[in-house]
Amino acid sequence: MPAPYELVREELDQLLAGEPAYRSRQVWESLHLRVQRPEEMTELPESLRATLAAAFPPALREVSCQSADEGQTTKWLWSLHDGSRVETVLMHYPDRVTVCVSTQAGCAMACQFCATGQAGFQRHLSEGEIVEQVAVAMRAARPRRLSNVVFMGMGEPLANYDRVWSAVTRLHGEMGLSARHLTLSTVGLVPGIRRLAAETLPVNLAVSLHAANDRLRDVLVPINRRYPLGLLAEACDEYVKATGRRLSIEWAMIHDVNDQGNDAGELAQFARPLGAHVNLIPLNPTPGYAVVGSSAARVRRFRDQLEALGVNATVRVTRGADIDAACGQLAASVTLSRKGRGG
Ligand code: SAH
Protein backbone atom coordinates (compact mmCIF):
# COMPACT_ATOMS: atom_id res chain seq x y z
CA MET A 1 0.00 0.00 0.00
CA PRO A 2 1.54 3.32 -1.03
CA ALA A 3 1.75 6.24 1.37
CA PRO A 4 0.00 9.38 0.06
CA TYR A 5 3.19 11.21 -0.87
CA GLU A 6 4.53 8.18 -2.75
CA LEU A 7 1.95 8.74 -5.49
CA VAL A 8 2.68 10.86 -8.50
CA ARG A 9 -0.18 12.85 -9.99
CA GLU A 10 -0.93 10.37 -12.79
CA GLU A 11 -1.21 7.52 -10.29
CA LEU A 12 -3.69 9.50 -8.25
CA ASP A 13 -5.67 10.25 -11.43
CA GLN A 14 -5.85 6.52 -12.16
CA LEU A 15 -6.84 5.62 -8.63
CA LEU A 16 -9.69 8.13 -8.68
CA ALA A 17 -10.76 7.33 -12.24
CA GLY A 18 -14.27 6.38 -11.11
CA GLU A 19 -14.79 9.73 -9.34
CA PRO A 20 -15.80 13.10 -10.81
CA ALA A 21 -12.98 14.62 -12.86
CA TYR A 22 -12.10 17.35 -10.35
CA ARG A 23 -11.54 14.91 -7.48
CA SER A 24 -7.96 14.03 -8.27
CA ARG A 25 -6.89 17.65 -8.30
CA GLN A 26 -8.82 18.31 -5.13
CA VAL A 27 -7.09 15.47 -3.29
CA TRP A 28 -3.68 16.42 -4.72
CA GLU A 29 -4.05 20.01 -3.54
CA SER A 30 -5.33 18.92 -0.16
CA LEU A 31 -2.21 16.82 0.26
CA HIS A 32 0.29 19.39 -0.98
CA LEU A 33 -1.13 22.89 -0.50
CA ARG A 34 -3.32 22.37 2.54
CA VAL A 35 -1.17 19.49 3.82
CA GLN A 36 -4.18 17.52 5.00
CA ARG A 37 -4.43 13.88 5.91
CA PRO A 38 -7.12 11.99 3.97
CA GLU A 39 -9.38 11.86 7.05
CA GLU A 40 -9.28 15.67 7.29
CA MET A 41 -10.39 16.28 3.70
CA THR A 42 -13.88 17.31 4.71
CA GLU A 43 -14.74 18.51 1.22
CA LEU A 44 -14.72 14.85 0.10
CA PRO A 45 -17.66 12.52 0.59
CA GLU A 46 -17.23 10.64 3.84
CA SER A 47 -16.93 7.24 2.18
CA LEU A 48 -14.14 8.38 -0.12
CA ARG A 49 -12.34 9.96 2.82
CA ALA A 50 -12.47 6.68 4.69
CA THR A 51 -11.34 4.71 1.62
CA LEU A 52 -8.37 7.00 1.07
CA ALA A 53 -7.41 6.96 4.73
CA ALA A 54 -7.44 3.15 4.73
CA ALA A 55 -5.64 2.83 1.39
CA PHE A 56 -2.89 5.35 2.12
CA PRO A 57 -1.47 5.06 5.59
CA PRO A 58 1.32 7.56 6.32
CA ALA A 59 4.88 6.43 5.55
CA LEU A 60 6.14 7.81 8.86
CA ARG A 61 5.00 6.19 12.06
CA GLU A 62 5.85 8.23 15.11
CA VAL A 63 8.07 6.47 17.65
CA SER A 64 8.77 9.58 19.69
CA CYS A 65 8.41 13.34 19.54
CA GLN A 66 10.55 15.46 21.85
CA SER A 67 10.79 19.16 22.34
CA ALA A 68 13.62 21.45 23.52
CA ASP A 69 14.65 25.11 23.58
CA GLU A 70 11.38 26.03 25.31
CA GLY A 71 9.30 24.47 22.59
CA GLN A 72 11.21 26.11 19.75
CA THR A 73 12.80 22.83 18.62
CA THR A 74 10.99 19.52 18.00
CA LYS A 75 12.57 16.21 17.05
CA TRP A 76 10.64 13.24 15.72
CA LEU A 77 11.85 9.69 15.52
CA TRP A 78 10.01 7.78 12.80
CA SER A 79 9.69 4.12 12.03
CA LEU A 80 9.35 3.29 8.32
CA HIS A 81 7.52 0.36 6.69
CA ASP A 82 10.58 -1.90 6.91
CA GLY A 83 11.42 -0.90 10.48
CA SER A 84 14.18 1.56 9.48
CA ARG A 85 14.27 4.61 11.68
CA VAL A 86 14.98 8.21 10.79
CA GLU A 87 14.69 11.58 12.48
CA THR A 88 13.33 15.00 11.52
CA VAL A 89 13.94 18.28 13.38
CA LEU A 90 11.72 21.38 13.28
CA MET A 91 13.19 24.71 14.45
CA HIS A 92 11.34 27.96 15.09
CA TYR A 93 13.32 31.20 14.73
CA PRO A 94 12.01 34.76 14.97
CA ASP A 95 12.29 35.26 11.21
CA ARG A 96 11.81 31.77 9.80
CA VAL A 97 10.69 28.23 10.51
CA THR A 98 13.09 25.54 9.31
CA VAL A 99 12.80 21.79 9.04
CA CYS A 100 15.88 19.57 8.85
CA VAL A 101 15.03 16.38 6.94
CA SER A 102 16.73 13.01 6.56
CA THR A 103 17.48 11.64 3.11
CA GLN A 104 18.77 8.19 4.03
CA ALA A 105 18.35 5.76 6.92
CA GLY A 106 21.89 5.84 8.24
CA CYS A 107 24.77 7.08 6.11
CA ALA A 108 27.67 5.46 4.27
CA MET A 109 30.03 8.44 4.46
CA ALA A 110 31.48 7.49 7.87
CA CYS A 111 32.55 10.97 8.95
CA GLN A 112 34.38 10.35 12.23
CA PHE A 113 32.57 12.86 14.41
CA CYS A 114 29.02 12.30 13.11
CA ALA A 115 26.65 9.99 14.98
CA THR A 116 24.80 9.00 11.80
CA GLY A 117 28.10 8.14 10.12
CA GLN A 118 29.15 6.08 13.12
CA ALA A 119 26.00 3.96 12.77
CA GLY A 120 26.49 3.04 9.09
CA PHE A 121 24.14 2.89 6.10
CA GLN A 122 20.75 1.17 5.90
CA ARG A 123 18.94 2.45 2.83
CA HIS A 124 17.92 5.42 0.72
CA LEU A 125 14.67 7.16 1.61
CA SER A 126 12.04 7.39 -1.10
CA GLU A 127 10.77 10.68 -2.51
CA GLY A 128 7.54 10.22 -0.54
CA GLU A 129 9.36 9.58 2.73
CA ILE A 130 11.32 12.80 2.28
CA VAL A 131 8.27 14.88 1.26
CA GLU A 132 6.19 13.53 4.13
CA GLN A 133 8.77 14.77 6.66
CA VAL A 134 8.20 18.27 5.30
CA ALA A 135 4.42 17.82 5.31
CA VAL A 136 4.46 16.80 8.97
CA ALA A 137 6.64 19.80 9.81
CA MET A 138 4.30 22.15 7.95
CA ARG A 139 1.39 20.91 10.01
CA ALA A 140 3.30 21.15 13.26
CA ALA A 141 4.57 24.66 12.46
CA ARG A 142 1.05 26.08 12.31
CA PRO A 143 -0.06 28.79 12.75
CA ARG A 144 3.35 29.81 11.45
CA ARG A 145 4.34 28.99 7.91
CA LEU A 146 7.21 26.62 7.35
CA SER A 147 9.66 28.66 5.27
CA ASN A 148 12.92 26.70 4.98
CA VAL A 149 13.96 23.12 4.35
CA VAL A 150 17.53 21.99 4.97
CA PHE A 151 18.62 18.54 3.80
CA MET A 152 20.96 18.18 6.75
CA GLY A 153 19.41 15.35 8.71
CA MET A 154 20.51 11.74 8.47
CA GLY A 155 22.19 10.69 5.24
CA GLU A 156 24.06 12.16 2.30
CA PRO A 157 21.56 13.88 -0.03
CA LEU A 158 23.75 13.73 -3.13
CA ALA A 159 24.25 9.97 -2.69
CA ASN A 160 20.46 9.66 -3.13
CA TYR A 161 20.34 12.26 -5.86
CA ASP A 162 17.31 11.28 -7.96
CA ARG A 163 14.87 10.85 -5.08
CA VAL A 164 16.13 13.94 -3.30
CA TRP A 165 15.82 16.01 -6.44
CA SER A 166 12.28 14.75 -7.13
CA ALA A 167 11.41 15.75 -3.56
CA VAL A 168 12.97 19.20 -4.08
CA THR A 169 10.96 19.67 -7.26
CA ARG A 170 7.76 18.69 -5.49
CA LEU A 171 8.39 20.97 -2.49
CA HIS A 172 8.96 23.84 -4.86
CA GLY A 173 6.34 23.13 -7.50
CA GLU A 174 3.49 21.69 -5.46
CA MET A 175 3.98 22.82 -1.87
CA GLY A 176 4.88 26.45 -2.44
CA LEU A 177 8.40 26.52 -0.98
CA SER A 178 10.83 28.93 -2.57
CA ALA A 179 13.91 27.30 -4.12
CA ARG A 180 16.04 29.89 -2.34
CA HIS A 181 14.79 28.52 0.95
CA LEU A 182 15.84 24.95 0.18
CA THR A 183 19.40 23.93 1.09
CA LEU A 184 21.19 20.74 0.16
CA SER A 185 24.18 19.87 2.32
CA THR A 186 26.89 17.54 1.06
CA VAL A 187 30.01 15.92 2.30
CA GLY A 188 31.49 16.82 -1.10
CA LEU A 189 30.31 14.30 -3.70
CA VAL A 190 31.83 15.86 -6.79
CA PRO A 191 29.58 14.20 -9.43
CA GLY A 192 26.49 15.30 -7.47
CA ILE A 193 27.73 18.89 -7.19
CA ARG A 194 28.27 18.93 -10.95
CA ARG A 195 24.75 17.63 -11.56
CA LEU A 196 23.39 20.28 -9.23
CA ALA A 197 25.27 22.95 -11.15
CA ALA A 198 23.31 21.97 -14.25
CA GLU A 199 19.84 22.11 -12.62
CA THR A 200 17.65 25.10 -13.34
CA LEU A 201 16.05 25.35 -9.89
CA PRO A 202 18.35 27.63 -7.85
CA VAL A 203 18.59 25.81 -4.50
CA ASN A 204 21.35 26.54 -1.98
CA LEU A 205 24.35 24.32 -1.56
CA ALA A 206 26.33 23.80 1.64
CA VAL A 207 29.57 21.84 1.63
CA SER A 208 30.69 20.18 4.85
CA LEU A 209 34.40 20.89 4.65
CA HIS A 210 35.77 20.69 8.23
CA ALA A 211 39.36 20.52 6.98
CA ALA A 212 41.07 22.33 4.13
CA ASN A 213 44.12 20.13 3.77
CA ASP A 214 43.84 16.60 2.35
CA ARG A 215 45.83 14.95 5.15
CA LEU A 216 43.36 16.00 7.83
CA ARG A 217 40.25 15.80 5.64
CA ASP A 218 41.09 12.22 4.60
CA VAL A 219 40.72 11.29 8.26
CA LEU A 220 37.72 13.41 9.30
CA VAL A 221 35.71 13.00 6.10
CA PRO A 222 36.89 9.75 4.47
CA ILE A 223 35.16 10.39 1.11
CA ASN A 224 37.90 13.00 0.64
CA ARG A 225 40.19 10.16 -0.45
CA ARG A 226 37.93 9.68 -3.47
CA TYR A 227 37.22 13.38 -4.08
CA PRO A 228 40.16 15.36 -2.70
CA LEU A 229 40.09 19.10 -2.12
CA GLY A 230 41.40 20.05 -5.57
CA LEU A 231 38.53 18.25 -7.32
CA LEU A 232 36.03 19.52 -4.76
CA ALA A 233 37.12 23.13 -5.30
CA GLU A 234 36.73 22.75 -9.07
CA ALA A 235 33.21 21.35 -8.72
CA CYS A 236 32.25 24.12 -6.27
CA ASP A 237 33.61 26.73 -8.65
CA GLU A 238 31.51 25.24 -11.46
CA TYR A 239 28.42 25.35 -9.23
CA VAL A 240 28.98 28.99 -8.25
CA LYS A 241 29.63 30.07 -11.84
CA ALA A 242 26.68 28.14 -13.25
CA THR A 243 24.10 29.15 -10.66
CA GLY A 244 25.28 32.53 -9.39
CA ARG A 245 24.32 31.28 -5.93
CA ARG A 246 26.48 31.82 -2.88
CA LEU A 247 28.10 28.66 -1.58
CA SER A 248 28.13 27.86 2.15
CA ILE A 249 30.91 25.97 3.84
CA GLU A 250 30.17 24.09 7.07
CA TRP A 251 32.98 23.78 9.57
CA ALA A 252 32.48 21.84 12.83
CA MET A 253 34.92 23.36 15.33
CA ILE A 254 36.95 20.58 16.94
CA HIS A 255 39.31 21.40 19.81
CA ASP A 256 42.95 21.34 18.71
CA VAL A 257 42.03 19.51 15.49
CA ASN A 258 40.84 22.25 13.13
CA ASP A 259 40.47 25.43 15.24
CA GLN A 260 43.94 27.02 15.04
CA GLY A 261 45.33 29.93 13.04
CA ASN A 262 46.82 27.71 10.33
CA ASP A 263 43.44 26.00 9.88
CA ALA A 264 41.80 29.39 9.40
CA GLY A 265 44.49 30.23 6.83
CA GLU A 266 43.86 27.03 4.83
CA LEU A 267 40.11 27.49 5.02
CA ALA A 268 40.40 31.07 3.81
CA GLN A 269 42.43 29.92 0.82
CA PHE A 270 39.70 27.46 -0.11
CA ALA A 271 36.73 29.74 0.60
CA ARG A 272 37.89 33.12 -0.72
CA PRO A 273 38.20 32.30 -4.43
CA LEU A 274 34.70 30.78 -4.28
CA GLY A 275 33.24 33.77 -2.44
CA ALA A 276 31.85 31.25 0.03
CA HIS A 277 30.26 32.02 3.37
CA VAL A 278 31.50 29.93 6.30
CA ASN A 279 29.20 28.55 9.02
CA LEU A 280 31.05 27.60 12.17
CA ILE A 281 29.31 24.86 14.17
CA PRO A 282 30.70 24.07 17.61
CA LEU A 283 31.21 20.28 17.52
CA ASN A 284 28.32 18.46 19.18
CA PRO A 285 29.23 15.47 21.29
CA THR A 286 28.61 12.00 19.81
CA PRO A 287 29.20 8.60 21.42
CA GLY A 288 31.87 7.42 18.98
CA TYR A 289 34.22 10.42 18.95
CA ALA A 290 36.16 11.30 22.07
CA VAL A 291 37.34 14.73 20.96
CA VAL A 292 35.57 17.81 22.32
CA GLY A 293 34.25 20.89 20.59
CA SER A 294 36.15 24.18 20.59
CA SER A 295 35.39 26.62 23.41
CA ALA A 296 33.24 29.64 22.63
CA ALA A 297 36.32 31.85 22.90
CA ARG A 298 38.21 29.77 20.33
CA VAL A 299 35.25 29.78 17.97
CA ARG A 300 35.14 33.58 18.18
CA ARG A 301 38.88 33.86 17.63
CA PHE A 302 38.64 31.58 14.58
CA ARG A 303 35.80 33.66 13.18
CA ASP A 304 37.84 36.84 13.67
CA GLN A 305 40.83 35.24 11.94
CA LEU A 306 38.63 34.33 8.96
CA GLU A 307 37.15 37.82 8.80
CA ALA A 308 40.67 39.30 8.86
CA LEU A 309 41.50 37.05 5.90
CA GLY A 310 38.52 38.38 3.97
CA VAL A 311 36.07 35.51 4.56
CA ASN A 312 32.57 36.03 5.96
CA ALA A 313 31.81 33.65 8.79
CA THR A 314 28.85 33.09 11.11
CA VAL A 315 28.78 31.11 14.33
CA ARG A 316 25.76 28.82 14.27
CA VAL A 317 23.68 28.65 17.41
CA THR A 318 23.21 25.02 18.36
CA ARG A 319 19.62 23.86 18.65
CA GLY A 320 18.26 20.82 20.43
CA ALA A 321 21.55 19.51 21.90
CA ASP A 322 19.78 18.22 25.03
CA ILE A 323 17.47 16.00 22.95
CA ASP A 324 20.28 14.86 20.62
CA ALA A 325 18.73 16.88 17.83
CA ALA A 326 21.77 19.03 17.05
CA CYS A 327 24.01 18.72 13.98
CA GLY A 328 25.61 15.33 13.72
CA GLN A 329 23.64 13.85 16.60
CA LEU A 330 20.86 12.20 14.61
CA ALA A 331 21.24 8.46 15.07
CA ALA A 332 17.91 6.79 15.64
CA SER A 333 19.17 3.48 17.00
CA VAL A 334 21.90 4.96 19.20
CA THR A 335 19.42 7.40 20.68
CA LEU A 336 17.09 4.57 21.51
CA SER A 337 19.54 2.27 23.20
CA ARG A 338 21.27 5.02 25.11
CA LYS A 339 18.16 6.64 26.49
CA GLY A 340 16.05 3.53 26.70
CA ARG A 341 13.16 4.93 24.70
CA GLY A 342 11.15 2.54 22.64
CA GLY A 343 8.29 2.33 20.21
N1 SAH B 1 25.67 14.35 4.71
C1 SAH B 1 25.40 15.75 4.61
C2 SAH B 1 24.23 16.23 5.44
C3 SAH B 1 24.07 15.72 6.85
S1 SAH B 1 25.14 16.32 8.12
C4 SAH B 1 26.65 16.53 4.93
O1 SAH B 1 27.63 15.95 5.38
O2 SAH B 1 26.67 17.73 4.69
C5 SAH B 1 24.74 18.00 8.42
C6 SAH B 1 25.92 18.79 8.96
O3 SAH B 1 26.26 18.44 10.32
C7 SAH B 1 27.21 18.58 8.18
O4 SAH B 1 27.84 19.80 7.96
C8 SAH B 1 28.00 17.70 9.11
O5 SAH B 1 29.36 17.70 8.82
C9 SAH B 1 27.67 18.30 10.44
N2 SAH B 1 28.02 17.47 11.59
C10 SAH B 1 28.11 16.13 11.62
N3 SAH B 1 28.45 15.73 12.86
C11 SAH B 1 28.57 16.82 13.62
C12 SAH B 1 28.87 17.06 15.00
N4 SAH B 1 29.11 16.05 15.82
N5 SAH B 1 28.89 18.33 15.44
C13 SAH B 1 28.61 19.36 14.61
N6 SAH B 1 28.31 19.21 13.31
C14 SAH B 1 28.29 17.96 12.81
Residues whose N, C-alpha, C, O or C-beta is under 5 A from the ligand:
A	BS01	SAH	F113 C114 A115 F151 M152 G153 G155 E156 P157 S185 T186 V187 S208 E250 A252 I281 P282 L283 N284 T286 C327 G328
